[in-house]
Amino acid sequence: MERDYPDPSVLGGEVGLWTSILNHLPAARMREAAALAEELGYGALWFGEAMGREVFASAAILLSATGRIKVATGIANIFVRDAWATNAAAKTLAEAYPGRFVLGLGVSHRPLVEVRGHDYRSPLSRMRSYLGEMRRAQFNAVKPEREAPVLIAALGPRMLELARELADGAHPYLVTPEHTGWARGILGRGPLLAVEQGAVLAGDRSEALRLARSHLSRYLRLPNYRNSWLRQGFTEEDLAGEGSDRLVEALVAWGSEEDVRARVREHLEAGADHVCVQVITDRPERGLDEEWRALAPALLERGG
């Protein structure tokens, strides 16, 4: 029997924002940033979870400060809380803010999981079990009229297959448009595909690559991403040191607003339903406002 998947409109349109900066801002400034993203017309605001704020508490702060924009976890780490707690949190937010919360789930990375005292063995099996536990969890409170869509962080073929089978779609991070086309081929028609795309607004190539490398440096140490890039056709030489120019330019768009727009279009044409753009800057708070504003006309007024 064919599954019913949510309409892509649950993601708020073709273009959203992804940011790690909010975790470093006071809560009042987080609210201002979310309100700005909404005012500018972005469809969704994505953010992650590592060693900072608890992800569902952050989502509640962002949702309470806005009235239209979707708020999406990119991702909530399944090792941080049990499946019943995640199910309860997602239902609570979906009921309180109808149609505005998107639950992105992921297995995170071995160092971030083991530092908490958890066993990272068999992450694919753990995700499969976790999704099943969420479906079976009891929730004795007011239920939402519509469940939050569930996307899982999927880079490799088996996790993408799991996203197709047991979730509403996938949220790949640090991938190329070629990966997006490959992922769509595995997912098939129906499952949602929301991809992250890094972007540097800089006309000077050396400056753009410096900023991009600064962003990528922590990911180059994580096996999940390294394995993903090797599957995408990069070599160990590309991954050595600070990463080759070829790797960096494939993962991070740079240049003008139109250059970023062109990369977003590549993902959409390859099969993405939604692209969440992550602005990379060494002026985090000020750059966030200025560059979100600068990108909005190119990404939104002409359809991405």
C-alpha positions as a Markdown table, in Angstrom:
| # | Residue | x | y | z |
|---|---|---|---|---|
| 1 | Met | 0.0 | 0.0 | 0.0 |
| 2 | Glu | 1.3 | 3.4 | -0.9 |
| 3 | Arg | 2.0 | 5.8 | 2.0 |
| 4 | Asp | 0.5 | 9.2 | 2.4 |
| 5 | Tyr | 3.2 | 11.9 | 2.9 |
| 6 | Pro | 2.6 | 15.5 | 4.0 |
| 7 | Asp | 2.3 | 18.1 | 1.3 |
| 8 | Pro | 5.6 | 20.1 | 0.8 |
| 9 | Ser | 3.7 | 23.2 | 2.0 |
| 10 | Val | 4.2 | 22.0 | 5.6 |
| 11 | Leu | 7.8 | 23.2 | 5.1 |
| 12 | Gly | 6.7 | 26.7 | 4.5 |
| 13 | Gly | 7.8 | 27.0 | 0.8 |
| 14 | Glu | 10.9 | 26.4 | -1.1 |
| 15 | Val | 13.3 | 28.5 | 0.9 |
| 16 | Gly | 14.1 | 28.7 | 4.6 |
| 17 | Leu | 17.0 | 29.5 | 6.9 |
| 18 | Trp | 19.3 | 27.3 | 8.9 |
| 19 | Thr | 21.3 | 28.8 | 11.7 |
| 20 | Ser | 23.5 | 27.8 | 14.6 |
| 21 | Ile | 23.8 | 31.4 | 15.8 |
| 22 | Leu | 20.6 | 31.5 | 17.8 |
| 23 | Asn | 22.2 | 29.2 | 20.4 |
| 24 | His | 24.7 | 32.0 | 21.2 |
| 25 | Leu | 22.2 | 34.8 | 21.6 |
| 26 | Pro | 20.1 | 35.8 | 24.7 |
| 27 | Ala | 16.5 | 34.6 | 24.5 |
| 28 | Ala | 15.2 | 38.1 | 23.8 |
| 29 | Arg | 17.6 | 38.4 | 20.8 |
| 30 | Met | 16.5 | 34.9 | 19.6 |
| 31 | Arg | 12.9 | 36.2 | 19.5 |
| 32 | Glu | 14.0 | 39.2 | 17.5 |
| 33 | Ala | 15.9 | 37.1 | 15.0 |
| 34 | Ala | 12.9 | 34.8 | 14.5 |
| 35 | Ala | 10.6 | 37.7 | 14.0 |
| 36 | Leu | 13.0 | 39.2 | 11.4 |
| 37 | Ala | 13.1 | 35.9 | 9.5 |
| 38 | Glu | 9.3 | 35.9 | 9.4 |
| 39 | Glu | 9.1 | 39.5 | 8.4 |
| 40 | Leu | 11.5 | 39.0 | 5.5 |
| 41 | Gly | 9.3 | 36.1 | 4.2 |
| 42 | Tyr | 11.4 | 33.0 | 4.8 |
| 43 | Gly | 9.3 | 29.9 | 5.0 |
| 44 | Ala | 11.1 | 28.1 | 7.9 |
| 45 | Leu | 13.7 | 28.6 | 10.5 |
| 46 | Trp | 15.9 | 25.5 | 11.2 |
| 47 | Phe | 18.4 | 25.1 | 14.1 |
| 48 | Gly | 20.3 | 22.3 | 15.6 |
| 49 | Glu | 21.1 | 20.7 | 19.0 |
| 50 | Ala | 24.6 | 19.9 | 20.4 |
| 51 | Met | 25.8 | 21.1 | 23.8 |
| 52 | Gly | 23.7 | 24.2 | 24.1 |
| 53 | Arg | 20.0 | 24.9 | 24.7 |
| 54 | Glu | 17.5 | 22.1 | 24.9 |
| 55 | Val | 16.0 | 21.9 | 21.4 |
| 56 | Phe | 12.3 | 21.8 | 22.2 |
| 57 | Ala | 12.5 | 24.6 | 24.7 |
| 58 | Ser | 14.2 | 26.7 | 21.9 |
| 59 | Ala | 11.5 | 25.8 | 19.5 |
| 60 | Ala | 8.9 | 27.0 | 21.9 |
| 61 | Ile | 10.7 | 30.3 | 22.3 |
| 62 | Leu | 10.9 | 30.8 | 18.5 |
| 63 | Leu | 7.3 | 29.8 | 17.9 |
| 64 | Ser | 6.0 | 32.1 | 20.6 |
| 65 | Ala | 7.8 | 35.0 | 19.0 |
| 66 | Thr | 6.3 | 34.5 | 15.6 |
| 67 | Gly | 2.9 | 33.8 | 13.9 |
| 68 | Arg | 3.5 | 32.2 | 10.5 |
| 69 | Ile | 7.0 | 30.9 | 10.0 |
| 70 | Lys | 7.7 | 27.2 | 10.4 |
| 71 | Val | 10.2 | 26.2 | 13.2 |
| 72 | Ala | 12.2 | 23.1 | 12.5 |
| 73 | Thr | 14.7 | 21.1 | 14.5 |
| 74 | Gly | 17.7 | 20.3 | 12.4 |
| 75 | Ile | 18.1 | 18.0 | 14.3 |
| 76 | Ala | 16.9 | 16.8 | 17.7 |
| 77 | Asn | 19.4 | 14.2 | 18.8 |
| 78 | Ile | 17.6 | 10.9 | 19.6 |
| 79 | Phe | 20.2 | 10.0 | 22.2 |
| 80 | Val | 19.3 | 13.1 | 24.3 |
| 81 | Arg | 15.8 | 12.0 | 25.3 |
| 82 | Asp | 13.7 | 8.8 | 25.0 |
| 83 | Ala | 11.2 | 8.4 | 22.3 |
| 84 | Trp | 8.2 | 9.0 | 24.6 |
| 85 | Ala | 9.6 | 12.4 | 25.6 |
| 86 | Thr | 10.3 | 13.4 | 22.0 |
| 87 | Asn | 6.8 | 12.3 | 21.0 |
| 88 | Ala | 5.2 | 14.3 | 23.8 |
| 89 | Ala | 7.3 | 17.4 | 23.0 |
| 90 | Ala | 6.4 | 17.3 | 19.3 |
| 91 | Lys | 2.7 | 16.8 | 20.0 |
| 92 | Thr | 2.7 | 19.6 | 22.6 |
| 93 | Leu | 4.2 | 22.1 | 20.1 |
| 94 | Ala | 2.0 | 20.8 | 17.2 |
| 95 | Glu | -1.1 | 21.4 | 19.3 |
| 96 | Ala | 0.0 | 24.8 | 20.6 |
| 97 | Tyr | 1.2 | 26.1 | 17.2 |
| 98 | Pro | -0.9 | 24.3 | 14.6 |
| 99 | Gly | 0.9 | 23.5 | 11.4 |
| 100 | Arg | 4.1 | 25.4 | 12.4 |
| 101 | Phe | 6.4 | 22.8 | 13.9 |
| 102 | Val | 8.6 | 20.4 | 12.0 |
| 103 | Leu | 10.4 | 17.6 | 13.8 |
| 104 | Gly | 13.9 | 16.8 | 12.5 |
| 105 | Leu | 15.5 | 13.8 | 14.2 |
| 106 | Gly | 19.0 | 12.5 | 13.9 |
| 107 | Val | 21.6 | 10.2 | 15.4 |
| 108 | Ser | 24.1 | 13.0 | 15.7 |
| 109 | His | 27.7 | 12.0 | 16.0 |
| 110 | Arg | 29.7 | 9.6 | 18.1 |
| 111 | Pro | 31.7 | 12.2 | 20.1 |
| 112 | Leu | 28.5 | 14.2 | 20.9 |
| 113 | Val | 26.7 | 11.0 | 22.0 |
| 114 | Glu | 29.5 | 9.2 | 23.9 |
| 115 | Val | 30.4 | 12.3 | 25.9 |
| 116 | Arg | 26.8 | 11.9 | 27.4 |
| 117 | Gly | 27.6 | 8.3 | 28.4 |
| 118 | His | 25.5 | 6.7 | 25.6 |
| 119 | Asp | 26.5 | 3.8 | 23.3 |
| 120 | Tyr | 26.7 | 4.9 | 19.7 |
| 121 | Arg | 26.7 | 1.4 | 18.2 |
| 122 | Ser | 24.2 | 0.6 | 15.4 |
| 123 | Pro | 22.8 | 4.1 | 14.9 |
| 124 | Leu | 20.6 | 3.0 | 12.0 |
| 125 | Ser | 19.0 | 0.3 | 14.1 |
| 126 | Arg | 18.6 | 2.8 | 17.0 |
| 127 | Met | 16.8 | 5.2 | 14.7 |
| 128 | Arg | 14.5 | 2.5 | 13.4 |
| 129 | Ser | 13.6 | 1.4 | 17.0 |
| 130 | Tyr | 13.2 | 5.0 | 18.1 |
| 131 | Leu | 10.6 | 5.8 | 15.4 |
| 132 | Gly | 8.7 | 2.7 | 16.3 |
| 133 | Glu | 8.8 | 3.6 | 20.0 |
| 134 | Met | 7.4 | 7.1 | 19.1 |
| 135 | Arg | 4.5 | 5.6 | 17.3 |
| 136 | Arg | 3.7 | 3.3 | 20.3 |
| 137 | Ala | 4.2 | 6.0 | 23.0 |
| 138 | Gln | 1.3 | 7.0 | 25.1 |
| 139 | Phe | 0.3 | 10.7 | 25.2 |
| 140 | Asn | -2.5 | 11.5 | 27.7 |
| 141 | Ala | -3.0 | 15.1 | 26.9 |
| 142 | Val | -4.7 | 17.3 | 24.3 |
| 143 | Lys | -3.6 | 16.0 | 20.9 |
| 144 | Pro | -2.9 | 18.2 | 17.9 |
| 145 | Glu | -5.3 | 18.2 | 15.0 |
| 146 | Arg | -2.3 | 17.4 | 12.7 |
| 147 | Glu | 0.9 | 15.8 | 13.7 |
| 148 | Ala | 4.2 | 17.5 | 13.1 |
| 149 | Pro | 6.0 | 16.2 | 10.1 |
| 150 | Val | 9.0 | 14.0 | 11.0 |
| 151 | Leu | 12.2 | 14.2 | 8.9 |
| 152 | Ile | 15.3 | 12.3 | 9.7 |
| 153 | Ala | 18.9 | 13.4 | 9.1 |
| 154 | Ala | 19.8 | 11.0 | 6.3 |
| 155 | Leu | 23.0 | 11.0 | 4.2 |
| 156 | Gly | 23.6 | 7.4 | 3.2 |
| 157 | Pro | 21.3 | 5.0 | 1.3 |
| 158 | Arg | 20.1 | 3.0 | 4.3 |
| 159 | Met | 19.1 | 6.0 | 6.4 |
| 160 | Leu | 17.4 | 7.5 | 3.3 |
| 161 | Glu | 15.5 | 4.3 | 2.8 |
| 162 | Leu | 14.4 | 4.5 | 6.5 |
| 163 | Ala | 13.3 | 8.1 | 6.0 |
| 164 | Arg | 11.1 | 6.8 | 3.1 |
| 165 | Glu | 9.7 | 3.9 | 5.1 |
| 166 | Leu | 9.1 | 5.2 | 8.6 |
| 167 | Ala | 9.3 | 9.0 | 8.5 |
| 168 | Asp | 7.9 | 11.8 | 6.3 |
| 169 | Gly | 11.2 | 12.5 | 4.6 |
| 170 | Ala | 14.8 | 13.5 | 5.0 |
| 171 | His | 16.9 | 16.5 | 6.1 |
| 172 | Pro | 20.4 | 16.1 | 4.6 |
| 173 | Tyr | 23.1 | 18.5 | 5.8 |
| 174 | Leu | 26.3 | 19.5 | 4.0 |
| 175 | Val | 25.5 | 18.0 | 0.7 |
| 176 | Thr | 25.8 | 18.9 | -3.0 |
| 177 | Pro | 22.9 | 19.2 | -5.5 |
| 178 | Glu | 24.2 | 15.9 | -7.0 |
| 179 | His | 23.6 | 14.3 | -3.6 |
| 180 | Thr | 20.1 | 15.8 | -3.6 |
| 181 | Gly | 19.3 | 14.2 | -7.0 |
| 182 | Trp | 20.6 | 10.9 | -5.7 |
| 183 | Ala | 18.6 | 11.2 | -2.5 |
| 184 | Arg | 15.5 | 11.9 | -4.4 |
| 185 | Gly | 16.0 | 8.8 | -6.4 |
| 186 | Ile | 16.1 | 6.7 | -3.2 |
| 187 | Leu | 13.2 | 8.5 | -1.6 |
| 188 | Gly | 11.1 | 8.4 | -4.7 |
| 189 | Arg | 8.1 | 10.7 | -5.1 |
| 190 | Gly | 6.2 | 11.7 | -2.0 |
| 191 | Pro | 8.7 | 11.9 | 0.9 |
| 192 | Leu | 9.8 | 15.4 | 1.8 |
| 193 | Leu | 13.4 | 16.4 | 1.1 |
| 194 | Ala | 14.7 | 19.5 | 2.9 |
| 195 | Val | 18.4 | 20.1 | 2.4 |
| 196 | Glu | 20.7 | 22.6 | 4.1 |
| 197 | Gln | 23.0 | 24.8 | 2.0 |
| 198 | Gly | 25.8 | 26.9 | 3.4 |
| 199 | Ala | 26.4 | 30.3 | 1.8 |
| 200 | Val | 29.0 | 33.1 | 2.1 |
| 201 | Leu | 28.2 | 36.5 | 0.7 |
| 202 | Ala | 31.6 | 37.6 | -0.4 |
| 203 | Gly | 33.0 | 38.7 | -3.8 |
| 204 | Asp | 36.6 | 37.8 | -3.0 |
| 205 | Arg | 37.3 | 34.1 | -3.5 |
| 206 | Ser | 40.1 | 33.9 | -0.9 |
| 207 | Glu | 37.9 | 35.5 | 1.8 |
| 208 | Ala | 34.9 | 33.3 | 0.9 |
| 209 | Leu | 37.0 | 30.2 | 1.1 |
| 210 | Arg | 38.5 | 31.3 | 4.4 |
| 211 | Leu | 35.1 | 31.7 | 5.9 |
| 212 | Ala | 33.8 | 28.5 | 4.4 |
| 213 | Arg | 36.8 | 26.5 | 5.8 |
| 214 | Ser | 36.3 | 28.0 | 9.2 |
| 215 | His | 32.7 | 26.7 | 9.1 |
| 216 | Leu | 33.6 | 23.3 | 7.8 |
| 217 | Ser | 36.6 | 22.6 | 10.1 |
| 218 | Arg | 34.6 | 21.0 | 12.9 |
| 219 | Tyr | 32.7 | 18.8 | 10.4 |
| 220 | Leu | 35.8 | 17.5 | 8.8 |
| 221 | Arg | 36.6 | 15.7 | 12.0 |
| 222 | Leu | 33.3 | 13.8 | 12.1 |
| 223 | Pro | 33.2 | 10.3 | 10.4 |
| 224 | Asn | 29.5 | 10.6 | 9.3 |
| 225 | Tyr | 30.2 | 13.6 | 7.1 |
| 226 | Arg | 33.5 | 12.2 | 5.9 |
| 227 | Asn | 31.9 | 9.0 | 4.8 |
| 228 | Ser | 29.1 | 11.0 | 3.1 |
| 229 | Trp | 31.6 | 13.1 | 1.1 |
| 230 | Leu | 33.5 | 10.0 | 0.0 |
| 231 | Arg | 30.2 | 8.5 | -1.2 |
| 232 | Gln | 29.6 | 11.8 | -3.1 |
| 233 | Gly | 32.8 | 11.3 | -5.1 |
| 234 | Phe | 35.3 | 13.2 | -3.1 |
| 235 | Thr | 38.7 | 11.7 | -2.1 |
| 236 | Glu | 40.7 | 11.4 | 1.0 |
| 237 | Glu | 42.9 | 14.1 | -0.5 |
| 238 | Asp | 39.9 | 16.4 | -0.7 |
| 239 | Leu | 39.2 | 15.7 | 3.0 |
| 240 | Ala | 42.8 | 16.2 | 4.2 |
| 241 | Gly | 43.8 | 19.2 | 6.3 |
| 242 | Glu | 41.3 | 22.1 | 5.9 |
| 243 | Gly | 39.7 | 20.5 | 2.9 |
| 244 | Ser | 40.4 | 21.0 | -0.8 |
| 245 | Asp | 39.1 | 24.0 | -2.8 |
| 246 | Arg | 36.9 | 21.5 | -4.7 |
| 247 | Leu | 35.3 | 20.2 | -1.6 |
| 248 | Val | 34.8 | 23.6 | 0.0 |
| 249 | Glu | 33.2 | 25.2 | -3.1 |
| 250 | Ala | 31.0 | 22.2 | -3.7 |
| 251 | Leu | 29.5 | 22.4 | -0.2 |
| 252 | Val | 29.4 | 26.1 | 0.4 |
| 253 | Ala | 28.0 | 28.5 | -2.2 |
| 254 | Trp | 29.8 | 31.9 | -2.3 |
| 255 | Gly | 29.6 | 35.2 | -4.2 |
| 256 | Ser | 26.6 | 37.4 | -4.7 |
| 257 | Glu | 23.0 | 36.9 | -3.7 |
| 258 | Glu | 22.4 | 35.6 | -7.3 |
| 259 | Asp | 25.2 | 33.1 | -6.9 |
| 260 | Val | 23.5 | 31.7 | -3.8 |
| 261 | Arg | 20.2 | 31.7 | -5.5 |
| 262 | Ala | 21.6 | 29.7 | -8.4 |
| 263 | Arg | 22.9 | 27.0 | -6.0 |
| 264 | Val | 19.5 | 26.9 | -4.3 |
| 265 | Arg | 17.8 | 26.4 | -7.7 |
| 266 | Glu | 20.2 | 23.5 | -8.4 |
| 267 | His | 18.9 | 21.7 | -5.3 |
| 268 | Leu | 15.3 | 22.4 | -6.2 |
| 269 | Glu | 15.7 | 21.2 | -9.7 |
| 270 | Ala | 17.5 | 18.1 | -8.4 |
| 271 | Gly | 14.4 | 17.2 | -6.4 |
| 272 | Ala | 14.5 | 19.1 | -3.1 |
| 273 | Asp | 11.2 | 20.4 | -1.8 |
| 274 | His | 12.9 | 22.9 | 0.5 |
| 275 | Val | 16.4 | 24.4 | 0.8 |
| 276 | Cys | 17.4 | 26.0 | 4.2 |
| 277 | Val | 20.2 | 28.4 | 3.6 |
| 278 | Gln | 22.8 | 28.8 | 6.3 |
| 279 | Val | 24.6 | 32.1 | 6.2 |
| 280 | Ile | 28.3 | 31.8 | 7.1 |
| 281 | Thr | 29.8 | 34.9 | 8.6 |
| 282 | Asp | 32.5 | 36.0 | 11.0 |
| 283 | Arg | 30.1 | 38.7 | 12.3 |
| 284 | Pro | 27.5 | 36.4 | 13.7 |
| 285 | Glu | 24.9 | 38.7 | 15.2 |
| 286 | Arg | 25.2 | 41.7 | 13.0 |
| 287 | Gly | 25.8 | 39.6 | 9.9 |
| 288 | Leu | 22.8 | 37.5 | 10.6 |
| 289 | Asp | 20.5 | 40.5 | 10.3 |
| 290 | Glu | 22.3 | 42.1 | 7.3 |
| 291 | Glu | 22.8 | 39.0 | 5.3 |
| 292 | Trp | 19.3 | 37.5 | 5.9 |
| 293 | Arg | 18.0 | 40.8 | 4.6 |
| 294 | Ala | 20.4 | 40.9 | 1.6 |
| 295 | Leu | 19.5 | 37.4 | 0.5 |
| 296 | Ala | 15.7 | 37.7 | 0.9 |
| 297 | Pro | 15.0 | 39.5 | -2.5 |
| 298 | Ala | 17.0 | 37.0 | -4.5 |
| 299 | Leu | 15.7 | 33.9 | -2.7 |
| 300 | Leu | 12.1 | 34.8 | -2.1 |
| 301 | Glu | 10.7 | 37.5 | -4.3 |
| 302 | Arg | 11.5 | 35.5 | -7.4 |
| 303 | Gly | 10.7 | 32.1 | -6.1 |
| 304 | Gly | 14.1 | 30.9 | -4.9 |
